[in-house]
Amino acid sequence: MKHLVLVAHGSRREASNEEVRRLAERLRQLAGERYADVTAAFLELAEPSIPGAIQCCIERGAHEVVVLPYFLSQGRHVANDIPEQVQPKQAEHPQVTITIAPYLGAAEEGIAALLLQLAH
Amino acid sequence: MKHLVLVAHGSRREASNEEVRRLAERLRQLAGERYADVTAAFLELAEPSIPGAIQCCIERGAHEVVVLPYFLSQGRHVANDIPEQVQPKQAEHPQVTITIAPYLGAAEEGIAALLLQLAH
């Protein structure tokens, strides 16, 4: 049983956090049987936290958790902060496979195509 | 003659700004004849600024400038800060049409599909 955790930065503006939660909900609909569940989590400023969301997946029976960074650039958050929050959970639950997928900005070609659509 | 300005937040980490400039370069290749040029600009912390980039497009002969926000959420930057930097340039050059395209995060379905690809 595989769960997906969409990780965003988190904002003081609750509407932005809600946008992320709605996107996670949309991913859940699109994922079909690939993921038993998809949830949103936040690096800071909003709940649930990354470790909290991972713990919740495990308690609900996940054998595999994929952490997906919803970030455009490969900065400190993607390179350091997210791995630092994931690693203790992996150490605590060695029977569960926890992986970090590439961040959104890494999908350069797809993003370039989307941007051109938006620009008309 | 239509120019596209890809606007990112800007980072103290120069590699992140370079990622945006490379993306603008990629857009220029993909745009074909739709845009005479595509350049990157930054809301803060990096150069060129938004007004500086727009001015440069106009000096190079643009009759139309499309400003494309490279942002995931509809926060203060997208709602207020970018329009506030664009409006004085429009007032200064009424003969040029300057429009702001939807921000990247508004392309929900496309982003959801990209995220699922990244998650495998």
gemmi code that builds the backbone of each chain (N, CA, C; Angstrom):
import gemmi

chains = {
    "A": [
        ("MET", (0.839, -1.203, 0.000), (0.000, 0.000, 0.000), (0.873, 1.252, 0.000)),
        ("LYS", (0.674, 2.082, -1.039), (1.552, 3.209, -1.307), (0.787, 4.517, -1.082)),
        ("HIS", (1.402, 5.410, -0.310), (0.777, 6.729, -0.073), (1.674, 7.814, -0.653)),
        ("LEU", (1.037, 8.914, -1.088), (1.771, 10.055, -1.634), (1.557, 11.256, -0.713)),
        ("VAL", (2.656, 11.950, -0.375), (2.565, 13.172, 0.442), (3.103, 14.338, -0.386)),
        ("LEU", (2.218, 15.245, -0.748), (2.584, 16.439, -1.516), (3.048, 17.505, -0.526)),
        ("VAL", (4.327, 17.889, -0.619), (4.891, 18.820, 0.372), (5.065, 20.214, -0.216)),
        ("ALA", (4.390, 21.185, 0.385), (4.555, 22.582, -0.017), (5.248, 23.345, 1.107)),
        ("HIS", (5.634, 24.590, 0.820), (6.329, 25.366, 1.841), (5.436, 25.664, 3.031)),
        ("GLY", (4.182, 26.040, 2.733), (3.285, 26.513, 3.791), (3.306, 28.025, 3.809)),
        ("SER", (2.155, 28.620, 4.083), (2.014, 30.077, 4.001), (1.227, 30.596, 5.195)),
        ("ARG", (1.475, 31.874, 5.557), (0.649, 32.512, 6.597), (-0.749, 32.794, 6.040)),
        ("ARG", (-0.848, 32.774, 4.701), (-2.119, 33.031, 4.033), (-2.825, 31.681, 3.866)),
        ("GLU", (-3.861, 31.464, 4.664), (-4.488, 30.143, 4.701), (-5.043, 29.726, 3.327)),
        ("ALA", (-5.456, 30.700, 2.509), (-5.984, 30.353, 1.184), (-4.928, 29.629, 0.339)),
        ("SER", (-3.651, 29.977, 0.516), (-2.593, 29.297, -0.239), (-2.452, 27.851, 0.228)),
        ("ASN", (-2.553, 27.629, 1.538), (-2.482, 26.255, 2.041), (-3.675, 25.449, 1.537)),
        ("GLU", (-4.819, 26.087, 1.455), (-6.010, 25.410, 0.944), (-5.846, 25.026, -0.535)),
        ("GLU", (-5.194, 25.903, -1.307), (-4.911, 25.580, -2.717), (-4.126, 24.266, -2.800)),
        ("VAL", (-3.149, 24.108, -1.896), (-2.312, 22.901, -1.904), (-3.135, 21.675, -1.500)),
        ("ARG", (-3.989, 21.857, -0.508), (-4.827, 20.723, -0.088), (-5.788, 20.309, -1.211)),
        ("ARG", (-6.297, 21.291, -1.942), (-7.191, 20.958, -3.065), (-6.425, 20.235, -4.170)),
        ("LEU", (-5.170, 20.649, -4.375), (-4.356, 19.975, -5.389), (-4.095, 18.520, -4.981)),
        ("ALA", (-3.833, 18.304, -3.698), (-3.621, 16.924, -3.218), (-4.883, 16.094, -3.455)),
        ("GLU", (-6.009, 16.689, -3.210), (-7.293, 16.016, -3.428), (-7.460, 15.658, -4.920)),
        ("ARG", (-7.055, 16.583, -5.788), (-7.143, 16.336, -7.231), (-6.188, 15.202, -7.632)),
        ("LEU", (-4.992, 15.199, -7.039), (-4.038, 14.122, -7.320), (-4.622, 12.773, -6.897)),
        ("ARG", (-5.315, 12.766, -5.785), (-5.914, 11.520, -5.307), (-6.923, 10.988, -6.326)),
        ("GLN", (-7.706, 11.889, -6.900), (-8.681, 11.467, -7.917), (-7.974, 10.933, -9.158)),
        ("LEU", (-6.894, 11.637, -9.550), (-6.192, 11.248, -10.781), (-5.360, 9.986, -10.613)),
        ("ALA", (-4.885, 9.733, -9.389), (-3.917, 8.652, -9.175), (-4.540, 7.273, -9.367)),
        ("GLY", (-5.849, 7.192, -9.254), (-6.522, 5.907, -9.400), (-6.003, 4.924, -8.371)),
        ("GLU", (-5.542, 3.762, -8.819), (-5.109, 2.741, -7.864), (-3.620, 2.820, -7.551)),
        ("ARG", (-2.934, 3.770, -8.186), (-1.479, 3.860, -7.938), (-1.161, 4.224, -6.497)),
        ("TYR", (-2.010, 5.065, -5.921), (-1.815, 5.472, -4.527), (-3.084, 5.234, -3.727)),
        ("ALA", (-2.921, 4.600, -2.569), (-4.074, 4.369, -1.700), (-4.582, 5.705, -1.170)),
        ("ASP", (-3.667, 6.671, -1.007), (-4.101, 7.996, -0.568), (-3.068, 9.048, -0.959)),
        ("VAL", (-3.525, 10.279, -1.066), (-2.641, 11.427, -1.325), (-3.006, 12.500, -0.305)),
        ("THR", (-2.006, 13.004, 0.409), (-2.293, 14.079, 1.371), (-1.296, 15.214, 1.192)),
        ("ALA", (-1.678, 16.400, 1.672), (-0.775, 17.551, 1.647), (-0.034, 17.629, 2.974)),
        ("ALA", (1.200, 18.159, 2.938), (1.942, 18.431, 4.172), (2.758, 19.693, 3.926)),
        ("PHE", (3.225, 20.301, 5.021), (3.884, 21.602, 4.902), (5.200, 21.635, 5.665)),
        ("LEU", (6.180, 22.263, 5.038), (7.500, 22.397, 5.655), (7.424, 23.275, 6.886)),
        ("GLU", (6.656, 24.345, 6.805), (6.474, 25.227, 7.958), (5.203, 26.043, 7.791)),
        ("LEU", (4.771, 26.701, 8.842), (3.661, 27.670, 8.846), (2.268, 27.060, 8.675)),
        ("ALA", (2.178, 25.759, 8.391), (0.844, 25.151, 8.253), (0.924, 23.688, 8.675)),
        ("GLU", (-0.234, 23.103, 8.878), (-0.325, 21.718, 9.317), (-1.012, 20.882, 8.247)),
        ("PRO", (-0.716, 19.569, 8.134), (0.199, 18.810, 8.982), (1.652, 19.045, 8.591)),
        ("SER", (2.562, 18.763, 9.497), (3.996, 18.788, 9.209), (4.339, 17.583, 8.339)),
        ("ILE", (5.547, 17.565, 7.811), (5.991, 16.410, 7.007), (6.062, 15.145, 7.880)),
        ("PRO", (6.751, 15.183, 9.037), (6.783, 13.966, 9.858), (5.381, 13.547, 10.296)),
        ("GLY", (4.529, 14.517, 10.591), (3.158, 14.202, 11.009), (2.386, 13.492, 9.917)),
        ("ALA", (2.535, 13.964, 8.691), (1.811, 13.348, 7.572), (2.347, 11.936, 7.298)),
        ("ILE", (3.675, 11.774, 7.377), (4.267, 10.444, 7.141), (3.773, 9.464, 8.226)),
        ("GLN", (3.783, 9.929, 9.464), (3.325, 9.081, 10.568), (1.882, 8.644, 10.342)),
        ("CYS", (1.085, 9.558, 9.885), (-0.325, 9.275, 9.649), (-0.488, 8.219, 8.546)),
        ("CYS", (0.325, 8.339, 7.478), (0.277, 7.328, 6.402), (0.612, 5.940, 6.964)),
        ("ILE", (1.654, 5.892, 7.800), (2.113, 4.600, 8.339), (1.044, 4.000, 9.247)),
        ("GLU", (0.448, 4.839, 10.066), (-0.606, 4.344, 10.975), (-1.806, 3.834, 10.197)),
        ("ARG", (-1.989, 4.356, 8.990), (-3.115, 3.900, 8.163), (-2.701, 2.761, 7.242)),
        ("GLY", (-1.495, 2.192, 7.463), (-1.124, 0.957, 6.775), (-0.211, 1.093, 5.576)),
        ("ALA", (0.358, 2.295, 5.323), (1.253, 2.452, 4.165), (2.517, 1.610, 4.334)),
        ("HIS", (2.894, 0.903, 3.258), (4.179, 0.191, 3.245), (5.211, 1.009, 2.502)),
        ("GLU", (4.721, 1.954, 1.751), (5.606, 2.807, 0.968), (5.021, 4.226, 0.992)),
        ("VAL", (5.900, 5.203, 1.228), (5.453, 6.604, 1.231), (6.347, 7.379, 0.269)),
        ("VAL", (5.731, 8.063, -0.682), (6.481, 8.908, -1.617), (6.223, 10.372, -1.233)),
        ("VAL", (7.316, 11.084, -0.973), (7.236, 12.505, -0.610), (7.539, 13.311, -1.873)),
        ("LEU", (6.621, 14.182, -2.261), (6.714, 14.885, -3.543), (6.801, 16.397, -3.299)),
        ("PRO", (7.971, 17.008, -3.493), (8.125, 18.434, -3.179), (7.469, 19.339, -4.240)),
        ("TYR", (6.521, 20.138, -3.770), (5.797, 21.081, -4.628), (6.550, 22.410, -4.578)),
        ("PHE", (7.724, 22.415, -5.208), (8.621, 23.572, -5.201), (9.141, 23.787, -6.611)),
        ("LEU", (9.368, 25.036, -6.966), (9.855, 25.324, -8.317), (11.372, 25.310, -8.413)),
        ("SER", (12.062, 25.598, -7.294), (13.522, 25.627, -7.442), (14.216, 24.733, -6.431)),
        ("GLN", (15.356, 24.299, -6.841), (16.172, 23.344, -6.081), (16.960, 24.129, -5.030)),
        ("GLY", (16.270, 24.731, -4.091), (16.966, 25.517, -3.074), (17.200, 24.703, -1.818)),
        ("ARG", (17.511, 25.418, -0.756), (17.775, 24.812, 0.551), (16.596, 23.953, 1.022)),
        ("HIS", (15.370, 24.399, 0.779), (14.217, 23.628, 1.257), (14.200, 22.242, 0.640)),
        ("VAL", (14.403, 22.194, -0.677), (14.364, 20.901, -1.368), (15.630, 20.089, -1.055)),
        ("ALA", (16.780, 20.758, -1.077), (18.047, 20.034, -0.920), (18.279, 19.575, 0.520)),
        ("ASN", (17.885, 20.389, 1.497), (18.224, 20.064, 2.894), (17.022, 19.867, 3.809)),
        ("ASP", (16.124, 20.859, 3.816), (15.092, 20.864, 4.858), (14.135, 19.681, 4.758)),
        ("ILE", (13.695, 19.356, 3.532), (12.758, 18.230, 3.399), (13.448, 16.911, 3.775)),
        ("PRO", (14.643, 16.606, 3.211), (15.322, 15.373, 3.634), (15.542, 15.291, 5.148)),
        ("GLU", (15.864, 16.430, 5.780), (16.093, 16.419, 7.232), (14.835, 16.090, 8.023)),
        ("GLN", (13.672, 16.402, 7.448), (12.438, 16.065, 8.155), (11.987, 14.636, 7.853)),
        ("VAL", (12.448, 14.107, 6.714), (12.036, 12.752, 6.319), (12.902, 11.687, 7.009)),
        ("GLN", (14.214, 11.956, 7.090), (15.146, 10.929, 7.578), (14.811, 10.326, 8.954)),
        ("PRO", (14.458, 11.137, 9.964), (14.138, 10.522, 11.265), (12.945, 9.575, 11.185)),
        ("LYS", (11.991, 9.880, 10.325), (10.826, 9.003, 10.176), (11.244, 7.679, 9.539)),
        ("GLN", (12.172, 7.758, 8.570), (12.663, 6.520, 7.946), (13.425, 5.679, 8.982)),
        ("ALA", (14.216, 6.352, 9.815), (14.989, 5.631, 10.841), (14.045, 4.966, 11.847)),
        ("GLU", (12.964, 5.642, 12.156), (11.998, 5.151, 13.142), (11.190, 3.968, 12.606)),
        ("HIS", (10.987, 3.938, 11.271), (10.136, 2.904, 10.650), (10.895, 2.227, 9.509)),
        ("PRO", (11.916, 1.419, 9.827), (12.743, 0.843, 8.756), (11.967, -0.117, 7.850)),
        ("GLN", (10.828, -0.615, 8.304), (10.042, -1.546, 7.482), (9.264, -0.829, 6.367)),
        ("VAL", (9.185, 0.496, 6.446), (8.454, 1.278, 5.434), (9.471, 1.923, 4.492)),
        ("THR", (9.193, 1.892, 3.194), (10.082, 2.554, 2.232), (9.609, 3.988, 2.042)),
        ("ILE", (10.455, 4.929, 2.416), (10.091, 6.339, 2.236), (11.047, 6.945, 1.217)),
        ("THR", (10.514, 7.441, 0.113), (11.377, 8.046, -0.914), (10.937, 9.488, -1.166)),
        ("ILE", (11.897, 10.280, -1.651), (11.590, 11.664, -2.016), (11.669, 11.760, -3.543)),
        ("ALA", (10.564, 12.109, -4.169), (10.505, 12.236, -5.636), (11.168, 13.553, -6.057)),
        ("PRO", (11.479, 13.722, -7.338), (12.020, 15.011, -7.801), (11.022, 16.146, -7.529)),
        ("TYR", (11.541, 17.340, -7.272), (10.680, 18.517, -7.053), (10.044, 18.947, -8.367)),
        ("LEU", (8.918, 19.649, -8.269), (8.161, 20.029, -9.474), (9.021, 20.731, -10.530)),
        ("GLY", (9.842, 21.694, -10.103), (10.661, 22.455, -11.050), (11.601, 21.604, -11.888)),
        ("ALA", (11.856, 20.371, -11.446), (12.743, 19.488, -12.202), (12.098, 19.021, -13.510)),
        ("ALA", (10.774, 19.146, -13.597), (10.059, 18.716, -14.808), (10.071, 19.842, -15.828)),
        ("GLU", (11.252, 20.265, -16.208), (11.444, 21.462, -17.036), (10.609, 21.504, -18.312)),
        ("GLU", (10.628, 20.410, -19.054), (9.926, 20.416, -20.342), (8.420, 20.572, -20.154)),
        ("GLY", (7.891, 19.849, -19.186), (6.462, 19.924, -18.912), (6.066, 21.313, -18.446)),
        ("ILE", (6.896, 21.909, -17.592), (6.595, 23.252, -17.087), (6.685, 24.273, -18.214)),
        ("ALA", (7.685, 24.146, -19.051), (7.823, 25.084, -20.173), (6.571, 25.018, -21.059)),
        ("ALA", (6.079, 23.810, -21.319), (4.880, 23.665, -22.153), (3.662, 24.299, -21.481)),
        ("LEU", (3.515, 24.090, -20.162), (2.389, 24.698, -19.432), (2.467, 26.215, -19.473)),
        ("LEU", (3.684, 26.756, -19.272), (3.852, 28.216, -19.264), (3.452, 28.812, -20.611)),
        ("LEU", (3.825, 28.142, -21.672), (3.460, 28.675, -22.992), (1.957, 28.631, -23.219)),
        ("GLN", (1.303, 27.612, -22.667), (-0.173, 27.576, -22.762), (-0.785, 28.767, -22.030)),
        ("LEU", (-0.237, 29.069, -20.815), (-0.777, 30.184, -20.018), (-0.556, 31.525, -20.706)),
        ("ALA", (0.578, 31.632, -21.425), (0.912, 32.899, -22.089), (0.091, 33.108, -23.355)),
        ("HIS", (-0.587, 32.090, -23.825), (-1.347, 32.058, -25.087), (-0.404, 32.168, -26.297)),
    ],
    "B": [
        ("MET", (5.048, 43.037, -32.803), (6.135, 42.261, -32.182), (5.826, 42.046, -30.701)),
        ("LYS", (5.782, 40.760, -30.317), (5.306, 40.371, -28.991), (6.477, 39.791, -28.195)),
        ("HIS", (6.656, 40.284, -26.964), (7.707, 39.759, -26.097), (7.081, 39.124, -24.857)),
        ("LEU", (7.754, 38.128, -24.335), (7.284, 37.456, -23.115), (8.298, 37.678, -21.999)),
        ("VAL", (7.794, 38.066, -20.813), (8.666, 38.246, -19.639), (8.237, 37.251, -18.565)),
        ("LEU", (9.084, 36.282, -18.292), (8.815, 35.275, -17.255), (9.276, 35.848, -15.922)),
        ("VAL", (8.321, 36.058, -15.000), (8.654, 36.721, -13.734), (8.705, 35.725, -12.574)),
        ("ALA", (9.867, 35.616, -11.950), (10.017, 34.768, -10.760), (10.245, 35.660, -9.548)),
        ("HIS", (10.199, 35.066, -8.366), (10.388, 35.863, -7.158), (11.792, 36.453, -7.080)),
        ("GLY", (12.802, 35.622, -7.421), (14.188, 36.048, -7.214), (14.693, 35.460, -5.912)),
        ("SER", (15.954, 35.051, -5.898), (16.520, 34.362, -4.736), (17.910, 34.898, -4.431)),
        ("ARG", (18.309, 34.799, -3.147), (19.697, 35.137, -2.794), (20.662, 34.090, -3.351)),
        ("ARG", (20.095, 32.922, -3.662), (20.895, 31.824, -4.187), (20.930, 31.991, -5.708)),
        ("GLU", (22.064, 32.398, -6.234), (22.148, 32.743, -7.655), (21.801, 31.553, -8.563)),
        ("ALA", (22.070, 30.331, -8.099), (21.744, 29.162, -8.930), (20.245, 29.080, -9.220)),
        ("SER", (19.418, 29.519, -8.270), (17.969, 29.497, -8.491), (17.580, 30.516, -9.555)),
        ("ASN", (18.211, 31.692, -9.536), (17.929, 32.693, -10.566), (18.378, 32.179, -11.936)),
        ("GLU", (19.486, 31.479, -11.943), (19.982, 30.902, -13.205), (19.018, 29.860, -13.764)),
        ("GLU", (18.402, 29.086, -12.860), (17.398, 28.093, -13.298), (16.279, 28.806, -14.059)),
        ("VAL", (15.860, 29.976, -13.541), (14.769, 30.727, -14.174), (15.226, 31.274, -15.530)),
        ("ARG", (16.455, 31.769, -15.579), (16.952, 32.300, -16.861), (17.059, 31.180, -17.902)),
        ("ARG", (17.448, 29.993, -17.466), (17.519, 28.857, -18.403), (16.127, 28.475, -18.886)),
        ("LEU", (15.155, 28.551, -17.969), (13.780, 28.229, -18.361), (13.279, 29.243, -19.402)),
        ("ALA", (13.597, 30.516, -19.188), (13.187, 31.549, -20.166), (13.823, 31.253, -21.531)),
        ("GLU", (15.056, 30.851, -21.504), (15.763, 30.478, -22.731), (15.058, 29.296, -23.420)),
        ("ARG", (14.628, 28.323, -22.614), (13.926, 27.158, -23.161), (12.582, 27.584, -23.767)),
        ("LEU", (11.906, 28.505, -23.084), (10.634, 29.018, -23.611), (10.862, 29.714, -24.946)),
        ("ARG", (11.949, 30.437, -25.047), (12.245, 31.141, -26.291), (12.396, 30.159, -27.459)),
        ("GLN", (13.070, 29.029, -27.164), (13.224, 28.008, -28.203), (11.865, 27.413, -28.586)),
        ("LEU", (11.048, 27.142, -27.556), (9.767, 26.480, -27.813), (8.741, 27.406, -28.456)),
        ("ALA", (8.852, 28.709, -28.184), (7.809, 29.648, -28.613), (7.768, 29.831, -30.124)),
        ("GLY", (8.864, 29.523, -30.789), (8.895, 29.676, -32.241), (8.644, 31.118, -32.620)),
        ("GLU", (7.676, 31.332, -33.501), (7.422, 32.705, -33.949), (6.387, 33.444, -33.112)),
        ("ARG", (5.841, 32.763, -32.102), (4.808, 33.424, -31.284), (5.367, 34.617, -30.514)),
        ("TYR", (6.616, 34.507, -30.075), (7.253, 35.597, -29.337), (8.588, 35.934, -29.990)),
        ("ALA", (8.800, 37.244, -30.213), (10.071, 37.680, -30.777), (11.197, 37.421, -29.769)),
        ("ASP", (10.846, 37.491, -28.463), (11.862, 37.195, -27.454), (11.183, 36.794, -26.150)),
        ("VAL", (11.916, 36.043, -25.344), (11.461, 35.674, -24.003), (12.606, 35.981, -23.048)),
        ("THR", (12.313, 36.739, -21.982), (13.367, 37.024, -21.004), (12.856, 36.760, -19.593)),
        ("ALA", (13.783, 36.568, -18.664), (13.436, 36.400, -17.256), (13.494, 37.753, -16.563)),
        ("ALA", (12.667, 37.933, -15.521), (12.741, 39.125, -14.669), (12.388, 38.679, -13.250)),
        ("PHE", (12.740, 39.533, -12.277), (12.582, 39.126, -10.882), (11.899, 40.210, -10.065)),
        ("LEU", (11.000, 39.765, -9.189), (10.264, 40.682, -8.316), (11.219, 41.355, -7.345)),
        ("GLU", (12.168, 40.596, -6.825), (13.168, 41.165, -5.925), (14.392, 40.263, -5.874)),
        ("LEU", (15.456, 40.774, -5.295), (16.688, 40.018, -5.012), (17.523, 39.636, -6.236)),
        ("ALA", (17.037, 39.895, -7.441), (17.848, 39.566, -8.620), (17.498, 40.526, -9.753)),
        ("GLU", (18.305, 40.544, -10.746), (18.138, 41.434, -11.889), (17.932, 40.618, -13.159)),
        ("PRO", (17.203, 41.166, -14.169), (16.582, 42.483, -14.192), (15.301, 42.530, -13.371)),
        ("SER", (14.885, 43.749, -12.992), (13.601, 43.971, -12.326), (12.495, 43.815, -13.381)),
        ("ILE", (11.252, 43.798, -12.921), (10.127, 43.716, -13.868), (10.054, 44.985, -14.740)),
        ("PRO", (10.059, 46.188, -14.128), (10.025, 47.379, -14.997), (11.230, 47.450, -15.934)),
        ("GLY", (12.388, 47.050, -15.443), (13.594, 47.071, -16.285), (13.452, 46.150, -17.484)),
        ("ALA", (12.908, 44.962, -17.264), (12.748, 44.005, -18.367), (11.712, 44.509, -19.369)),
        ("ILE", (10.600, 45.090, -18.859), (9.570, 45.613, -19.762), (10.158, 46.744, -20.604)),
        ("GLN", (10.890, 47.646, -19.943), (11.509, 48.768, -20.656), (12.415, 48.260, -21.778)),
        ("CYS", (13.163, 47.247, -21.457), (14.090, 46.679, -22.430), (13.342, 46.088, -23.636)),
        ("CYS", (12.214, 45.410, -23.378), (11.405, 44.875, -24.479), (10.947, 46.017, -25.387)),
        ("ILE", (10.474, 47.100, -24.762), (9.932, 48.226, -25.538), (11.035, 48.877, -26.365)),
        ("GLU", (12.190, 49.037, -25.743), (13.306, 49.642, -26.484), (13.738, 48.778, -27.666)),
        ("ARG", (13.483, 47.493, -27.557), (13.847, 46.601, -28.653), (12.686, 46.430, -29.633)),
        ("GLY", (11.632, 47.212, -29.477), (10.594, 47.241, -30.503), (9.327, 46.479, -30.213)),
        ("ALA", (9.141, 45.997, -28.973), (7.921, 45.246, -28.663), (6.699, 46.147, -28.745)),
        ("HIS", (5.626, 45.643, -29.386), (4.345, 46.349, -29.383), (3.422, 45.739, -28.344)),
        ("GLU", (3.777, 44.550, -27.910), (2.970, 43.841, -26.927), (3.926, 43.095, -25.991)),
        ("VAL", (3.667, 43.203, -24.678), (4.493, 42.498, -23.696), (3.567, 41.672, -22.813)),
        ("VAL", (3.844, 40.369, -22.722), (3.074, 39.495, -21.840), (3.957, 39.162, -20.641)),
        ("VAL", (3.449, 39.453, -19.439), (4.162, 39.174, -18.188), (3.587, 37.876, -17.622)),
        ("LEU", (4.441, 36.900, -17.405), (3.977, 35.561, -17.027), (4.543, 35.193, -15.657)),
        ("PRO", (3.708, 35.176, -14.608), (4.203, 34.933, -13.252), (4.546, 33.450, -13.007)),
        ("TYR", (5.800, 33.215, -12.695), (6.285, 31.852, -12.415), (6.157, 31.605, -10.915)),
        ("PHE", (4.894, 31.478, -10.477), (4.566, 31.326, -9.062), (3.541, 30.216, -8.926)),
        ("LEU", (3.621, 29.478, -7.819), (2.665, 28.388, -7.617), (1.383, 28.831, -6.936)),
        ("SER", (1.457, 29.889, -6.128), (0.220, 30.253, -5.439), (-0.142, 31.716, -5.664)),
        ("GLN", (-1.428, 31.914, -5.576), (-2.047, 33.219, -5.821), (-1.910, 34.051, -4.546)),
        ("GLY", (-0.703, 34.400, -4.165), (-0.516, 35.184, -2.950), (-0.356, 36.654, -3.269)),
        ("ARG", (0.133, 37.388, -2.285), (0.339, 38.824, -2.399), (1.213, 39.174, -3.598)),
        ("HIS", (2.244, 38.370, -3.865), (3.143, 38.697, -4.975), (2.391, 38.725, -6.304)),
        ("VAL", (1.581, 37.693, -6.522), (0.848, 37.606, -7.785), (-0.298, 38.619, -7.804)),
        ("ALA", (-1.017, 38.736, -6.688), (-2.217, 39.580, -6.659), (-1.878, 41.066, -6.642)),
        ("ASN", (-0.819, 41.444, -5.925), (-0.531, 42.876, -5.756), (0.818, 43.322, -6.306)),
        ("ASP", (1.883, 42.641, -5.904), (3.228, 43.177, -6.166), (3.554, 43.237, -7.658)),
        ("ILE", (3.213, 42.178, -8.399), (3.519, 42.186, -9.835), (2.696, 43.267, -10.556)),
        ("PRO", (1.352, 43.327, -10.354), (0.598, 44.405, -11.004), (1.134, 45.793, -10.644)),
        ("GLU", (1.540, 45.985, -9.384), (2.063, 47.308, -8.978), (3.346, 47.683, -9.702)),
        ("GLN", (4.112, 46.692, -10.113), (5.338, 47.010, -10.845), (5.066, 47.172, -12.346)),
        ("VAL", (3.984, 46.553, -12.810), (3.670, 46.612, -14.246), (2.941, 47.925, -14.595)),
        ("GLN", (2.000, 48.332, -13.719), (1.129, 49.472, -14.051), (1.854, 50.763, -14.441)),
        ("PRO", (2.890, 51.189, -13.702), (3.566, 52.428, -14.112), (4.177, 52.334, -15.511)),
        ("LYS", (4.647, 51.163, -15.874), (5.224, 51.001, -17.229), (4.134, 51.121, -18.279)),
        ("GLN", (2.942, 50.566, -17.979), (1.830, 50.692, -18.927), (1.436, 52.163, -19.089)),
        ("ALA", (1.406, 52.892, -17.950), (1.030, 54.309, -17.990), (2.056, 55.117, -18.796)),
        ("GLU", (3.307, 54.723, -18.653), (4.401, 55.428, -19.334), (4.394, 55.166, -20.848)),
        ("HIS", (3.920, 53.986, -21.241), (3.953, 53.584, -22.663), (2.572, 53.121, -23.108)),
        ("PRO", (1.618, 54.054, -23.248), (0.241, 53.654, -23.583), (0.122, 52.997, -24.958)),
        ("GLN", (1.094, 53.216, -25.831), (1.027, 52.619, -27.170), (1.373, 51.119, -27.167)),
        ("VAL", (1.921, 50.633, -26.041), (2.283, 49.211, -25.936), (1.219, 48.498, -25.101)),
        ("THR", (0.807, 47.306, -25.534), (-0.149, 46.529, -24.745), (0.623, 45.632, -23.789)),
        ("ILE", (0.438, 45.856, -22.496), (1.125, 45.013, -21.509), (0.065, 44.225, -20.750)),
        ("THR", (0.140, 42.907, -20.804), (-0.855, 42.082, -20.099), (-0.148, 41.154, -19.123)),
        ("ILE", (-0.872, 40.758, -18.092), (-0.330, 39.785, -17.129), (-1.085, 38.477, -17.332)),
        ("ALA", (-0.367, 37.422, -17.681), (-0.988, 36.109, -17.915), (-1.283, 35.449, -16.560)),
        ("PRO", (-2.095, 34.382, -16.536), (-2.330, 33.672, -15.276), (-1.015, 33.106, -14.724)),
        ("TYR", (-0.906, 33.033, -13.407), (0.294, 32.459, -12.765), (0.330, 30.942, -12.972)),
        ("LEU", (1.531, 30.380, -12.899), (1.706, 28.945, -13.199), (0.744, 28.046, -12.421)),
        ("GLY", (0.594, 28.310, -11.108), (-0.252, 27.460, -10.263), (-1.705, 27.406, -10.705)),
        ("ALA", (-2.130, 28.369, -11.544), (-3.508, 28.369, -12.034), (-3.760, 27.226, -13.020)),
        ("ALA", (-2.686, 26.656, -13.561), (-2.830, 25.549, -14.521), (-2.947, 24.223, -13.769)),
        ("GLU", (-3.966, 24.149, -12.931), (-4.109, 23.024, -11.995), (-4.033, 21.638, -12.620)),
        ("GLU", (-4.768, 21.450, -13.714), (-4.820, 20.102, -14.300), (-3.456, 19.698, -14.856)),
        ("GLY", (-2.795, 20.641, -15.516), (-1.476, 20.350, -16.074), (-0.464, 20.074, -14.984)),
        ("ILE", (-0.532, 20.839, -13.902), (0.402, 20.630, -12.794), (0.133, 19.294, -12.111)),
        ("ALA", (-1.125, 18.972, -11.924), (-1.452, 17.687, -11.297), (-0.881, 16.534, -12.131)),
        ("ALA", (-1.003, 16.631, -13.443), (-0.484, 15.569, -14.323), (1.043, 15.484, -14.228)),
        ("LEU", (1.713, 16.638, -14.195), (3.173, 16.641, -14.062), (3.617, 16.027, -12.732)),
        ("LEU", (2.909, 16.394, -11.660), (3.275, 15.871, -10.337), (3.155, 14.346, -10.288)),
        ("LEU", (2.104, 13.830, -10.917), (1.952, 12.364, -10.900), (3.050, 11.686, -11.713)),
        ("GLN", (3.507, 12.367, -12.771), (4.639, 11.798, -13.518), (5.881, 11.747, -12.640)),
        ("LEU", (6.120, 12.832, -11.880), (7.316, 12.889, -11.032), (7.255, 11.841, -9.914)),
        ("ALA", (6.042, 11.555, -9.446), (5.883, 10.610, -8.339), (6.014, 9.161, -8.818)),
        ("HIS", (6.035, 8.909, -10.090), (6.048, 7.619, -10.792), (4.746, 6.857, -10.571)),
    ],
}
model = gemmi.Model(1)
for chain_id, residues in chains.items():
    chain = gemmi.Chain(chain_id)
    for i, (resn, *xyz) in enumerate(residues, 1):
        res = gemmi.Residue()
        res.name, res.seqid = resn, gemmi.SeqId(i, " ")
        for name, pos in zip(("N", "CA", "C"), xyz):
            atom = gemmi.Atom()
            atom.name, atom.element = name, gemmi.Element(name[0])
            atom.pos, atom.b_iso = gemmi.Position(*pos), 0.0
            res.add_atom(atom)
        chain.add_residue(res)
    model.add_chain(chain)
structure = gemmi.Structure()
structure.add_model(model)
structure.setup_entities()
